[in-house]
Amino acid sequence: MTPVPEIPDGTHPALAAVTRAAFAAFNDARKRYPRAELEEKVQMGADGTLTTRLDILVDTAVAEAVNAHKVNLLSEEIGVIDNGSTVTLVVDPVDGTANAVAGVPFAAFAGAVAVDGKAIESITTWLDTGQSWHAKAGAPTRYRTSGRRALDGAAVSLLRPHARNEATWLRVSRRADRVRILSSSCLEAALVAQGSTDAFADAGSDTHRIMDLAAALVLVPAAGGAVVDAFGRAVEIDPDLSRRWSGVVAATPELAEQLAAEIHA
C-alpha cells in the first residue's frame, strides 16, 4: 500500500499541492518503469546536468501543479517557470535520485516558498514513507537539533568525496566521531533539524545548488541550527542555476562555524 504524504494543516496551498504531485508521480513511476528505464538519462536539466527519466516525470508533475496555482517555479530539471507571481516555489523534485532508481529507500521531495527572494516556509517529504518535516520562518516548530557545539566527536553526514576535496573530507572525518554518507542532502538536513545527527556538509566540493539547501534554510534555523556556506558565500534564492555552494547544516551556529572553518582551511 502506497503511503500518503504528511502535510500539516496551514501549509501553503501551492506547496501542499506540489508535494502531493511529486509524491504521487514518484510512486507511480516506480510502479510503471523498471530500474533501467528510471535511471536512463533522457534530457539535459536546467542546471546543466543530464536528468533521469524519474526526475523529469516527477518534475513535470510538479510543474503542472505550480501552473494550476499560478505561482512561479525554480526547479533543478525544468528551471524557471514565471507565472508573474510574488511567490516562487524552489523545489528539488527527487533529492537522492541515485538512491531511488537503485531501490535504496532514501530519497526526498523538498520545496520552499520564497517571497521576494526570501524563503519563508518549507517542507521536506521522505518519498518512500510520506514522513514530512515542515516549518515556517519565525514560527515555533516541534523539531529540535542536538544542540552540539563542537566538531570533535560529532556525528556528521557528508557528501561523498571527490578528487578535488579528498584531503578536506578526510580531515573533517578524522575529527568527527561518526561519519555517514546517505546521498540525500535534503533528508540529511532534516535529520539535523530533528537531532538525529549533529551536522551535514559538503566538504568543499561546491556541489550544492540552491534547491539542495532551500528547504533547510527555513527548517534548520527554526529548530535551533544554522545553514551556511563553507566559504562564507551568502546562500540565497537565485534563478542562476550555475551557482554552487558547499553547504554546511549544523545543530548550532557554533558547530556550523567550526565545520566551515575546517573545510575552508
C-alpha positions as CSV (number, residue, x, y, z in Angstrom):
1,M,0.0,0.0,0.0
2,T,1.4,3.4,-1.0
3,P,1.8,5.8,1.9
4,V,0.3,9.2,2.0
5,P,2.5,12.3,2.4
6,E,2.2,14.0,5.8
7,I,1.2,17.6,5.1
8,P,0.3,19.7,8.1
9,D,-2.8,22.0,8.2
10,G,-1.8,25.5,7.3
11,T,0.8,24.5,4.7
12,H,0.8,27.0,1.8
13,P,-1.7,25.6,-0.7
14,A,0.7,25.6,-3.6
15,L,3.4,23.9,-1.5
16,A,1.0,21.3,-0.4
17,A,-0.2,20.7,-4.0
18,V,3.3,20.2,-5.4
19,T,4.3,17.9,-2.5
20,R,1.3,15.7,-3.3
21,A,2.0,15.8,-7.0
22,A,5.7,14.9,-6.6
23,F,4.8,12.0,-4.2
24,A,2.2,10.6,-6.5
25,A,4.4,10.9,-9.6
26,F,7.4,9.3,-7.8
27,N,5.4,6.3,-6.6
28,D,3.6,5.9,-10.0
29,A,6.9,6.0,-11.9
30,R,8.5,3.3,-9.8
31,K,5.4,1.1,-10.4
32,R,5.4,1.6,-14.1
33,Y,9.1,1.5,-15.1
34,P,11.9,-0.9,-14.4
35,R,15.1,0.3,-12.8
36,A,17.0,0.6,-16.1
37,E,14.4,2.9,-17.6
38,L,14.0,5.1,-14.5
39,E,17.8,5.8,-14.4
40,E,18.1,6.4,-18.1
41,K,19.4,9.9,-18.9
42,V,16.7,11.3,-21.2
43,Q,17.5,15.1,-21.4
44,M,19.6,17.9,-20.2
45,G,18.3,19.5,-17.0
46,A,18.1,23.3,-16.4
47,D,21.1,23.0,-14.1
48,G,23.3,21.8,-17.0
49,T,23.5,18.2,-16.0
50,L,21.8,15.2,-17.5
51,T,18.5,14.2,-15.9
52,T,16.9,10.8,-15.5
53,R,13.5,9.7,-16.6
54,L,12.4,9.5,-12.9
55,D,13.5,13.1,-12.3
56,I,11.7,14.5,-15.3
57,L,8.5,12.6,-14.6
58,V,8.3,14.0,-11.1
59,D,9.4,17.5,-12.2
60,T,6.7,17.5,-14.9
61,A,4.0,16.7,-12.3
62,V,5.4,19.5,-10.1
63,A,5.2,22.0,-12.9
64,E,1.6,21.1,-13.7
65,A,0.7,21.7,-10.0
66,V,2.6,25.0,-10.0
67,N,0.8,26.3,-13.1
68,A,-2.6,25.3,-11.6
69,H,-1.8,27.5,-8.6
70,K,-0.4,30.4,-10.7
71,V,2.9,30.6,-8.7
72,N,6.4,30.7,-10.0
73,L,8.8,27.7,-10.0
74,L,12.6,27.3,-9.7
75,S,13.4,23.6,-10.2
76,E,16.5,21.6,-10.8
77,E,15.3,20.0,-14.0
78,I,12.8,22.4,-15.6
79,G,14.4,25.6,-14.4
80,V,12.3,28.7,-14.1
81,I,8.5,29.0,-14.7
82,D,7.4,32.6,-14.4
83,N,3.7,33.0,-13.8
84,G,4.0,36.6,-12.7
85,S,3.5,35.8,-9.0
86,T,5.3,37.3,-6.0
87,V,5.5,33.7,-4.7
88,T,8.2,31.3,-6.1
89,L,8.5,27.6,-5.1
90,V,12.1,26.4,-5.0
91,V,11.9,22.6,-5.4
92,D,14.1,19.6,-5.6
93,P,11.6,17.0,-7.0
94,V,13.8,14.0,-6.3
95,D,16.7,14.6,-4.0
96,G,18.6,11.3,-3.9
97,T,17.8,10.1,-7.4
98,A,20.7,7.6,-7.4
99,N,19.2,6.0,-4.3
100,A,15.7,6.0,-5.7
101,V,16.5,4.3,-9.0
102,A,18.6,1.7,-7.2
103,G,15.8,0.8,-4.9
104,V,17.5,2.4,-1.8
105,P,14.6,3.9,0.2
106,F,16.2,7.2,1.0
107,A,15.1,10.0,-1.3
108,A,13.0,13.1,-0.8
109,F,10.9,15.9,-2.3
110,A,11.9,19.2,-0.9
111,G,10.3,22.6,-1.5
112,A,10.5,26.1,-0.1
113,V,8.1,29.0,-0.5
114,A,10.0,32.2,-1.4
115,V,8.6,35.7,-1.4
116,D,10.7,38.4,-2.9
117,G,13.7,36.1,-2.8
118,K,13.4,35.1,0.8
119,A,12.4,31.6,1.9
120,I,9.5,31.7,4.4
121,E,8.2,28.2,4.5
122,S,9.4,24.7,3.6
123,I,8.6,21.0,3.5
124,T,10.8,18.0,3.1
125,T,9.0,14.7,2.4
126,W,10.6,11.3,2.5
127,L,9.3,9.8,-0.7
128,D,9.3,6.2,0.5
129,T,7.4,6.7,3.7
130,G,5.5,10.0,3.5
131,Q,7.1,11.4,6.6
132,S,7.5,15.2,6.3
133,W,9.3,18.0,8.1
134,H,7.5,21.3,7.8
135,A,8.5,24.7,9.1
136,K,7.6,28.4,8.7
137,A,10.1,31.2,9.3
138,G,9.6,32.8,12.7
139,A,7.1,30.2,13.9
140,P,7.6,27.6,16.6
141,T,8.4,24.1,15.4
142,R,8.4,20.7,17.2
143,Y,11.9,19.9,15.9
144,R,15.0,20.5,17.9
145,T,18.6,19.9,16.9
146,S,21.0,18.0,19.2
147,G,22.5,21.3,20.4
148,R,26.0,20.2,19.8
149,R,28.6,22.9,19.5
150,A,31.9,21.1,18.9
151,L,33.1,19.3,15.8
152,D,35.4,16.9,17.7
153,G,33.3,13.8,18.5
154,A,30.3,14.9,16.5
155,A,28.1,12.7,14.3
156,V,28.4,14.2,10.8
157,S,26.9,13.3,7.4
158,L,29.0,14.2,4.4
159,L,28.6,14.2,0.6
160,R,31.0,11.6,-0.9
161,P,34.5,12.9,-1.5
162,H,35.8,13.9,-4.9
163,A,39.4,14.1,-6.1
164,R,39.3,17.9,-5.5
165,N,38.4,17.7,-1.9
166,E,39.7,14.3,-0.6
167,A,42.1,15.8,1.9
168,T,39.5,18.1,3.3
169,W,37.0,15.3,3.5
170,L,39.4,13.1,5.5
171,R,40.3,16.0,7.8
172,V,36.7,16.5,8.7
173,S,36.1,12.8,9.1
174,R,39.0,12.3,11.5
175,R,37.6,14.9,13.8
176,A,34.1,13.5,13.8
177,D,33.1,10.5,15.9
178,R,30.8,9.1,13.3
179,V,30.5,9.8,9.5
180,R,27.6,8.8,7.3
181,I,27.2,9.1,3.5
182,L,23.4,8.9,2.9
183,S,23.2,10.7,-0.5
184,S,20.2,12.8,0.1
185,S,21.1,16.4,1.2
186,C,17.6,17.4,2.0
187,L,16.8,14.4,4.1
188,E,20.2,14.7,5.9
189,A,19.4,18.3,6.7
190,A,16.0,17.2,8.2
191,L,17.9,14.7,10.3
192,V,20.0,17.5,11.7
193,A,16.8,19.5,12.4
194,Q,15.3,16.7,14.5
195,G,18.5,15.9,16.4
196,S,19.3,12.6,14.8
197,T,22.7,13.7,13.7
198,D,24.8,16.8,14.6
199,A,25.7,18.1,11.1
200,F,25.7,17.6,7.4
201,A,28.1,19.1,4.9
202,D,29.6,19.2,1.5
203,A,33.3,19.2,2.4
204,G,34.4,21.8,-0.1
205,S,33.4,20.3,-3.4
206,D,30.9,23.1,-4.3
207,T,28.3,20.5,-5.3
208,H,25.1,22.1,-3.8
209,R,22.6,24.0,-5.8
210,I,20.0,26.3,-4.2
211,M,17.3,23.6,-4.3
212,D,19.6,21.3,-2.2
213,L,19.6,23.9,0.6
214,A,16.4,26.0,0.2
215,A,14.2,23.9,2.5
216,A,16.9,23.7,5.1
217,L,17.2,27.5,5.2
218,V,13.8,27.5,6.9
219,L,13.7,24.2,8.7
220,V,17.1,24.1,10.4
221,P,17.2,27.6,11.9
222,A,13.6,27.1,13.3
223,A,15.0,24.0,15.1
224,G,17.9,25.9,16.6
225,G,20.5,25.2,14.0
226,A,22.3,27.0,11.2
227,V,22.8,26.8,7.4
228,V,26.0,28.4,5.9
229,D,28.4,28.0,3.0
230,A,31.8,26.7,4.0
231,F,33.5,29.6,2.1
232,G,31.3,32.4,3.5
233,R,29.2,33.0,0.5
234,A,25.6,34.0,1.0
235,V,23.2,31.1,0.5
236,E,20.4,32.9,-1.3
237,I,17.5,32.2,-3.7
238,D,18.8,32.8,-7.2
239,P,17.4,31.6,-10.5
240,D,21.0,31.3,-11.8
241,L,21.4,27.5,-11.5
242,S,25.2,27.7,-12.4
243,R,25.8,28.9,-8.8
244,R,27.1,26.3,-6.4
245,W,27.8,26.1,-2.6
246,S,29.5,23.9,-0.1
247,G,26.6,23.8,2.3
248,V,27.1,23.3,6.0
249,V,24.0,22.4,8.0
250,A,24.7,22.1,11.7
251,A,22.9,21.8,15.1
252,T,24.2,25.2,16.3
253,P,25.8,28.3,14.8
254,E,29.0,27.4,16.8
255,L,29.2,23.9,15.2
256,A,28.5,25.4,11.7
257,E,31.3,27.9,12.2
258,Q,33.8,25.1,13.3
259,L,32.8,22.8,10.5
260,A,33.1,25.6,7.9
261,A,36.5,26.7,9.2
262,E,37.8,23.1,9.0
263,I,36.6,22.8,5.4
264,H,37.9,26.3,4.5
265,A,41.3,25.5,6.0
